[in-house]
Amino acid sequence: MKRPEPIDEEIILDNTKYIESDTDLKGVITDCNDYFAEISRYSREELIGQPHSIVRHPDMPKVAFKILWDRLKAGENINLAVKNLAKDGRYYWVFTHFDFKKDINTGEVVGYVAYRKTISKKVTDTLLPIYRKLVEIEKTEGIEGSEKYLNNLLEEHGLTIDSLLDEIYKLY
């Protein structure tokens, strides 16, 4: 599926609703709620079977998703602020929280359920310069370069990725 060209127009979310999607272990969408389809401007049929990256905005640093997948694969949750790209090229910001789907017989993780909710302007204003810098670094130094930059930035401020996310979540 061809990715849309981003336009600088934000979709305002209803803060009483959650965007929900289920994925397999590789991030392929196996189910989603109607609100996800409505906001992303894709039909449920277009979303199901696609990698979740179908809504990844190019302003998002790849290192954010590396951290996300490292955490999920380690069985740890993460709350992440994400800028997504709708089918019509507009964008929307969300906080994402995950639950682990487990096989009822074995207890093994078989997928993830992501819940997304609207995000405050304070959060996006705080994160956007950091995300832009990470994307810029990734263009020349790859994910490894942006991860190194992020780790150095966190160390300079006496933070970990979790404490940074906790501080950002407080702005929510």
C-alpha positions in Angstrom: 0.0 0.0 0.0 1.4 3.4 -1.0 2.1 5.7 1.9 0.5 9.1 1.8 2.4 12.3 1.5 2.3 14.0 5.0 0.5 17.4 5.2 0.8 19.8 8.2 -2.8 19.4 9.5 -3.5 17.7 12.8 -6.5 15.5 13.4 -8.0 16.4 16.8 -8.9 13.3 18.8 -11.8 12.8 21.2 -10.2 12.5 24.6 -13.1 10.3 25.8 -12.2 7.6 23.3 -9.3 5.1 22.9 -7.8 4.0 19.6 -7.3 0.2 20.0 -5.5 -2.4 17.9 -4.3 -5.9 18.3 -1.2 -7.2 16.6 0.7 -10.4 16.4 4.3 -10.7 17.7 5.6 -9.0 14.5 3.3 -6.0 14.7 0.9 -7.0 12.0 -2.6 -5.8 12.8 -5.0 -8.6 13.6 -7.9 -6.5 14.8 -8.8 -2.9 15.6 -11.7 -0.8 16.8 -13.8 1.5 14.7 -12.2 4.6 16.2 -8.8 3.6 14.9 -10.3 3.2 11.5 -12.1 6.5 11.7 -9.0 8.5 12.9 -6.5 6.8 10.6 -8.9 7.2 7.6 -8.3 3.5 6.7 -11.1 1.0 6.7 -10.8 -1.9 9.2 -10.3 -4.1 6.2 -7.4 -2.0 5.0 -5.8 -2.1 8.4 -6.1 -5.8 9.3 -3.2 -7.8 7.9 -1.0 -4.7 7.5 2.1 -3.9 9.7 1.3 -1.3 12.3 3.9 0.9 10.6 1.2 1.7 8.0 0.4 4.7 10.3 4.0 5.6 11.1 4.7 9.2 10.5 8.1 10.1 9.0 8.6 12.6 11.8 9.0 9.6 14.2 12.5 8.5 14.9 13.1 4.8 14.2 14.9 4.5 17.5 11.6 5.1 19.4 10.3 1.9 17.8 13.5 0.1 18.5 13.1 0.9 22.1 9.4 -0.1 22.0 10.1 -3.5 20.4 13.1 -4.2 22.7 10.8 -3.6 25.7 7.9 -5.6 24.4 10.1 -8.5 23.5 11.5 -8.4 27.0 8.0 -8.6 28.4 8.1 -5.0 29.6 5.4 -2.4 28.9 6.2 1.1 27.7 4.1 4.2 27.4 5.2 6.0 24.3 4.2 9.3 22.7 3.7 8.7 18.9 2.9 10.9 15.9 0.9 8.9 13.4 0.1 9.4 9.8 -3.5 9.1 8.5 -4.3 7.8 5.1 -5.2 11.4 4.0 -1.7 12.7 5.0 -2.9 14.4 8.2 -1.3 13.5 11.5 -2.4 12.7 15.1 -0.5 12.4 18.3 -1.2 9.7 20.9 0.1 8.1 24.0 0.3 4.3 23.5 0.1 1.7 26.3 0.3 -2.0 25.7 -1.2 -5.2 27.1 0.2 -8.6 26.4 -2.0 -11.2 24.7 -1.2 -14.6 26.1 -2.1 -18.1 25.1 -4.6 -19.3 27.7 -3.0 -22.8 27.8 0.7 -22.0 27.8 0.8 -18.4 29.1 3.1 -17.5 26.2 2.8 -14.0 24.7 1.1 -14.4 21.3 0.5 -10.7 20.5 -0.1 -7.2 21.9 -3.1 -4.9 22.4 -2.3 -1.2 22.1 -4.5 1.4 23.6 -3.9 5.0 22.4 -5.3 8.2 23.8 -5.0 11.9 22.9 -1.9 13.7 24.0 -1.5 17.3 25.3 0.2 20.1 23.4 2.8 20.4 26.2 3.9 16.8 25.5 4.2 17.4 21.7 6.0 20.7 22.2 8.5 18.9 24.5 9.1 15.9 22.3 9.0 17.4 18.8 12.5 19.0 19.0 14.0 15.8 20.4 12.3 13.6 17.8 13.4 16.0 15.0 17.0 15.8 16.2 16.8 12.0 16.3 15.4 11.7 12.8 18.1 14.1 11.5 20.8 11.9 13.1 19.2 8.8 11.7 19.6 10.1 8.1 23.4 10.1 8.4 24.2 7.8 11.3 21.3 5.4 11.4 19.4 4.1 14.4 22.7 3.4 16.3 23.7 7.1 16.0 20.3 8.3 17.2 20.3 5.8 20.1 23.8 7.0 21.2 22.6 10.6 21.0 19.5 9.8 23.0 21.5 7.9 25.7 24.0 10.7 26.0 21.1 13.3 26.3 19.5 11.2 29.0 22.7 10.8 30.9 23.4 14.5 30.7 20.1 15.2 32.4 20.4 12.3 34.9 17.5 10.5 33.3 16.7 7.0 32.0 14.2 6.4 29.2 11.6 5.4 31.9 12.1 8.5 34.0 12.0 10.7 30.8 8.7 9.0 29.8 7.4 9.4 33.4 8.2 13.1 33.3 6.6 13.5 29.9 3.5 11.6 31.0 3.1 14.1 33.9 2.7 16.8 31.3 -0.2 14.9 29.9 
